[in-house]
């Protein structure tokens, strides 16, 4: 079976309809329809029920989902193994949000390389939808993100709570969004808590889906915004940024996601090192100011 058909099937399942799946695969909707039709002919069964609300899996489709996932992962692993650089016995692909690559994953990577010197690594930075799709298709072995989605065959474990604080280039910023405020999309929970804390906020002049982008803009052009304390702490110490007194703080959990049925020792080792690193970082900050919990 052409693995492209299995990948298309999994993308439709993830996206919920043919139109969104076509956008993710960068093909036309008719191409997606043709691939699914070909797959159904090969299997001799109907995989999706199509209606105005989108697509839902038939009982046969639910059965095939497990096999499609295994097929795509097997081919992806074979490509990794065949394309191994000389001197290495295996590869590991890690995908993470850029904000989690800062400090945390960049501390994890050399520890992992030291623990598994025979493994070649591929580091990727993406947003949650792309990381989740890579995990489902088997192109990514481990994903680290803020807002994972529960999917069959994938295990989700919390690593640590990200402490988000309001910082400003002005030492006299009021404890609420002002002119020059940059709103960073830290996920739906952050949005809900932010809205509850600032009910009169009319909206920012700039919204960023990546914390790094928002922070660079604030540092260069002035303003304020919410960013992880672990990232802005050096800037606060150097007085390039100032912690806004009286502003509420928020906690956003960071998670690691990986295949639940993986028997690869390197993945177990990677997860263990991540948890130990997260635990060590948490203990080292016990003397820091506690997070002010906001009502949902």
Residue pairs with C-beta under 8 A, 6 or more apart in sequence:
1 39
1 42
1 71
3 71
3 72
3 75
4 35
5 35
5 36
5 38
5 39
5 42
6 39
6 68
6 71
6 72
7 25
7 72
7 137
8 21
8 25
8 32
8 35
8 36
8 39
9 35
9 36
9 39
9 47
9 64
9 65
9 68
10 65
10 68
10 69
10 72
10 136
10 137
11 21
11 24
11 25
11 32
11 133
11 137
12 18
12 21
12 32
12 36
12 48
12 55
13 57
13 61
13 65
14 21
14 24
14 132
14 133
14 136
14 151
15 21
15 23
15 24
16 54
16 55
17 54
17 55
18 29
18 32
18 33
18 36
18 50
18 55
19 29
21 32
22 28
22 29
22 31
22 32
24 129
24 133
25 31
25 32
36 47
36 48
39 47
40 46
40 47
43 60
43 64
45 58
45 60
46 58
46 60
46 61
47 57
47 58
47 60
47 61
47 64
48 55
48 56
48 57
48 58
48 61
49 55
49 56
49 57
49 58
57 65
65 152
66 152
66 153
69 136
69 138
69 152
69 153
72 136
72 137
72 138
73 137
73 138
73 259
74 138
75 138
76 137
76 138
76 139
77 138
80 90
80 91
80 93
81 90
81 91
83 91
84 90
84 91
84 120
85 120
87 118
88 118
88 119
88 120
89 118
89 119
90 118
90 119
90 120
90 264
90 266
91 119
91 120
91 121
91 122
92 112
92 116
92 119
92 120
92 121
92 122
92 141
92 142
92 266
92 267
92 270
93 121
93 122
93 124
93 134
93 139
93 140
93 141
93 142
94 105
94 109
94 121
94 122
94 123
94 124
94 140
94 141
94 142
94 143
94 144
94 270
95 124
95 125
95 126
95 130
95 131
95 134
95 135
95 140
95 142
95 143
95 144
96 105
96 123
96 124
96 125
96 126
96 131
96 143
96 144
96 145
97 125
97 126
97 127
97 128
97 131
97 144
97 145
97 146
97 210
98 125
98 210
98 211
98 212
99 210
99 211
99 212
99 228
99 231
100 144
100 145
100 146
100 254
101 123
101 125
102 212
102 228
102 231
103 230
103 231
104 144
104 159
104 230
104 254
104 277
104 278
104 281
105 123
105 144
107 277
108 270
108 273
108 274
108 277
109 121
109 123
111 273
111 277
112 119
112 121
112 269
112 270
112 273
113 119
113 121
115 269
115 273
116 266
116 269
119 266
124 131
124 134
124 140
126 134
127 209
127 210
128 145
128 146
128 147
128 148
128 149
131 140
131 143
131 145
131 257
132 143
132 145
132 148
132 149
132 151
132 257
134 140
134 143
135 143
135 151
135 154
135 257
135 258
135 259
136 151
136 153
136 154
138 259
141 258
141 259
141 262
141 264
141 267
141 270
142 256
142 257
142 258
142 267
142 270
142 271
143 256
143 257
143 258
144 159
144 254
144 255
144 256
144 257
144 274
145 254
145 255
145 257
146 162
146 186
146 187
146 252
146 253
146 254
146 255
147 187
147 188
147 189
148 156
148 255
148 257
150 156
153 259
153 260
153 261
154 257
154 258
154 259
154 260
155 257
155 258
155 259
155 260
156 255
156 256
156 257
157 255
157 256
157 257
157 271
157 275
158 253
158 254
158 255
159 253
159 254
159 255
159 256
159 274
159 275
159 278
160 253
160 254
160 278
160 281
160 282
161 251
161 252
161 253
161 254
161 291
162 186
162 228
162 230
162 251
162 252
162 253
162 254
163 228
163 229
163 230
163 249
163 250
163 251
163 288
163 291
164 186
164 190
164 226
164 227
164 228
164 229
164 249
164 250
164 251
164 252
165 226
165 227
165 228
165 229
165 232
165 243
165 244
165 247
165 249
166 173
166 175
166 224
166 225
166 226
166 243
166 244
166 247
166 248
166 249
167 218
167 224
167 225
167 226
167 227
167 232
167 235
167 236
167 241
167 242
167 243
167 244
168 178
168 218
168 223
168 224
168 241
168 242
168 244
169 218
169 219
169 222
169 223
169 224
169 240
169 241
169 242
170 222
170 224
170 242
171 242
173 224
173 242
173 244
174 244
175 244
175 245
175 246
175 247
175 248
176 198
176 201
176 247
177 183
177 198
177 201
177 204
177 224
178 223
178 224
179 205
179 223
180 205
180 218
180 221
180 222
180 223
180 224
181 204
181 205
181 223
181 224
181 225
182 204
182 206
182 207
182 208
182 214
182 217
182 218
182 223
182 224
182 225
183 194
183 203
183 204
183 206
183 207
183 208
183 214
183 225
184 207
184 208
184 209
184 210
184 211
184 214
184 225
184 226
184 227
185 191
185 207
185 208
185 209
186 211
186 226
186 250
186 252
187 252
189 252
189 296
190 226
190 250
190 252
192 296
193 248
193 250
193 294
193 295
193 296
194 201
194 226
194 250
195 201
196 294
196 295
196 296
197 248
197 294
206 214
206 217
208 214
208 217
211 227
211 228
211 231
214 225
214 227
215 225
215 227
215 231
215 232
217 223
218 224
218 225
218 241
219 235
219 240
219 241
224 244
226 250
229 288
230 281
232 241
235 241
236 242
236 243
248 292
248 294
249 291
249 292
249 294
250 291
250 294
251 291
251 293
254 278
256 271
256 274
258 267
258 271
259 267
262 268
